[in-house]
Amino acid sequence: MRIHTRSSKPEFDAKTEIEPLIHKLKPVFSGRKCTILTFISAHPREGTTTVTSALALVLHDIGKRVLLVSNEEECMSGIVEAVAAGQGASSVLTCTEEGYWTGSWGSSHEALAQSSKLVEDPEFWKSLEDSFDVVVIDAPSLRRATEGVAYAQASHATVIVVEAENTRKPVVEHLRDTLTVAGAKIAGIVLNKRKFHIPQKVYDRL
């Protein structure tokens, strides 16, 4: 599976750009009470946050209960701290204006490291199953941290996000091989920030 998202449009049309991705992921959703998806890139700023936010929005719009878990460290308290304190992940989740839920693993690099152990705990995922149909994980890039590989291992499918015309093929292959060796189920690649060097109206006529 290879999905292209565009950077040439004045505004990012989430529905138009993300619907092909959801269509390709339908077999992953089938027959599951709660589906866990991880999105990961080789380098920072390749667009995983843009893609996962758009995916969460569109999934919510079609009736799915969605939780988007980010790797941001700006929050005062995250999922790792809440679970460690016996409060449960739901105590630190926030409902966005768009209607889907979001949360962060934690407020420090140490919490991010502990999250790789948390995702190995079946009881953690069971605690989310009754509240969400889909958990989307915006993983840190492989260059930034290795925790994203652990998320991928625990997920039903992993999607690699690649910045078009910027990330070199060997770098993407290294990420792919790292995930494969770890046992992650790779669903495909999102080619993000694709530039259209021919005017869009020409594509529309094809």
C-alpha positions in Angstrom: 0.0 0.0 0.0 1.3 3.4 -0.9 -0.8 6.5 -0.3 0.2 10.0 -1.5 -0.7 13.2 0.4 -0.2 16.6 -1.3 1.5 19.7 -0.1 0.6 21.8 -3.1 -2.9 22.6 -2.0 -3.6 25.8 -0.1 -5.4 23.8 2.6 -5.0 20.2 3.6 -8.3 18.4 2.7 -8.4 15.7 5.3 -11.3 13.8 3.9 -10.0 13.7 0.3 -6.4 12.8 1.3 -7.2 10.3 4.0 -10.1 8.3 2.6 -7.8 6.1 0.4 -5.7 5.3 3.4 -8.9 4.2 5.4 -10.0 2.1 2.4 -6.6 0.3 2.3 -6.8 -0.3 6.1 -10.3 -1.9 6.0 -8.9 -5.5 6.4 -7.1 -4.4 9.5 -10.3 -3.0 11.1 -12.4 -6.0 10.2 -13.5 -8.3 13.1 -11.7 -6.3 15.8 -13.3 -4.6 18.8 -10.5 -2.1 19.0 -7.8 -1.6 16.3 -4.4 -0.3 17.2 -2.5 1.6 14.5 1.0 3.0 14.7 2.4 5.7 12.3 6.2 6.2 12.3 8.8 7.9 10.2 12.6 7.6 10.0 13.3 11.3 10.7 11.4 14.0 12.7 9.1 16.4 10.8 8.1 14.0 8.0 4.4 14.5 8.8 3.2 11.8 11.1 1.4 14.3 13.2 -0.4 15.8 10.2 -1.4 12.3 8.9 -2.5 10.9 12.2 -4.6 14.0 13.1 -6.3 13.9 9.8 -6.9 10.2 10.1 -8.4 10.6 13.6 -10.7 13.4 12.3 -12.0 11.4 9.4 -12.5 8.2 11.4 -14.5 10.2 13.9 -16.6 11.7 11.2 -17.6 8.2 10.0 -18.7 7.1 13.4 -15.6 5.6 15.0 -14.6 6.3 18.6 -11.0 7.4 18.2 -8.1 8.0 20.5 -5.0 9.7 19.1 -1.9 9.1 21.3 1.0 11.6 20.6 4.6 11.6 21.6 4.5 15.3 22.7 6.2 16.1 26.0 4.4 19.4 26.7 1.6 18.0 28.9 1.8 18.2 32.6 0.8 14.6 33.1 0.5 11.8 30.6 -0.8 8.2 30.3 2.3 6.6 31.8 2.1 8.8 34.9 -1.7 8.2 35.2 -1.4 4.4 35.0 1.5 4.4 37.4 -0.7 6.3 39.9 -3.6 3.9 39.5 -5.8 6.5 37.9 -6.2 4.9 34.5 -5.4 6.4 31.1 -8.9 8.0 30.8 -8.1 10.5 33.5 -5.6 12.3 31.3 -7.3 12.2 28.0 -8.9 15.2 26.3 -11.7 15.5 23.8 -10.8 17.8 20.9 -13.1 20.3 19.3 -13.3 17.9 16.3 -14.7 15.2 18.6 -11.9 12.6 18.8 -9.9 12.0 22.0 -6.2 12.7 22.4 -3.5 12.1 25.0 0.3 11.9 25.4 2.4 9.2 26.8 4.0 11.5 29.4 5.6 14.8 30.3 9.2 13.6 30.1 11.7 11.5 28.1 11.6 9.0 31.0 7.9 8.6 30.6 8.4 8.0 26.9 10.8 5.3 27.7 8.4 3.6 30.2 5.6 3.7 27.6 7.4 1.0 25.6 6.8 -1.4 28.6 3.2 -0.2 29.1 2.2 -1.1 25.5 3.3 -4.7 26.2 0.7 -5.1 28.9 -2.5 -6.6 27.6 -4.5 -5.2 30.5 -3.6 -1.7 29.4 -5.2 -2.3 26.0 -8.2 -4.0 27.6 -8.8 -0.8 29.6 -9.3 1.1 26.4 -11.3 -1.4 24.4 -14.7 -0.4 25.8 -14.1 3.3 25.1 -12.5 3.3 21.7 -12.8 1.6 18.3 -9.5 2.8 17.1 -6.3 3.8 18.8 -3.9 5.8 16.5 -0.4 6.2 17.8 1.7 9.1 16.5 5.1 7.5 17.2 8.4 9.3 17.6 10.7 8.9 14.6 13.3 6.2 14.7 16.1 8.8 14.7 14.6 10.4 17.8 13.8 7.3 19.9 13.3 3.6 19.7 10.0 3.5 21.5 8.1 3.7 18.3 9.3 0.2 17.4 7.7 -1.1 20.6 4.5 0.6 19.7 4.6 -1.0 16.3 5.1 -4.4 17.8 2.0 -4.0 19.9 -0.1 -2.7 17.0 -2.4 -4.5 14.6 -0.8 -2.5 11.7 2.0 0.0 11.2 2.2 2.6 8.5 5.5 4.3 7.6 5.3 8.0 6.8 7.9 9.3 4.3 8.5 12.9 3.3 8.5 12.9 -0.5 11.6 14.0 -2.3 13.5 14.4 0.9 14.0 11.1 2.7 16.4 8.8 1.0 15.4 5.3 0.0 18.1 3.5 2.1 16.8 5.4 5.2 13.3 4.2 4.6 14.5 0.6 4.0 16.4 0.7 7.3 13.2 1.7 9.1 11.3 -1.0 7.3 13.8 -3.7 8.1 14.0 -2.6 11.8 10.2 -2.9 12.1 10.2 -6.2 10.3 12.9 -7.7 12.5 10.9 -6.5 15.6 7.8 -8.4 14.3 5.7 -5.3 13.4 3.0 -5.8 10.8 3.7 -3.1 8.1 0.5 -2.2 6.3 2.3 0.2 3.8 3.7 3.7 3.3 2.2 7.2 3.2 4.2 9.4 0.9 3.6 12.7 2.5 4.2 16.3 1.3 4.2 15.2 -2.3 4.9 18.1 -4.7 3.0 18.4 -7.9 5.4 19.9 -10.5 2.7 19.8 -13.1 -0.4 22.1 -12.5 -3.2 20.3 -10.7 -5.7 21.1 -13.6 -3.5 18.9 -15.9 -3.9 16.0 -13.4 -7.6 16.6 -13.3 -7.9 16.1 -17.0 -6.1 12.8 -17.0 
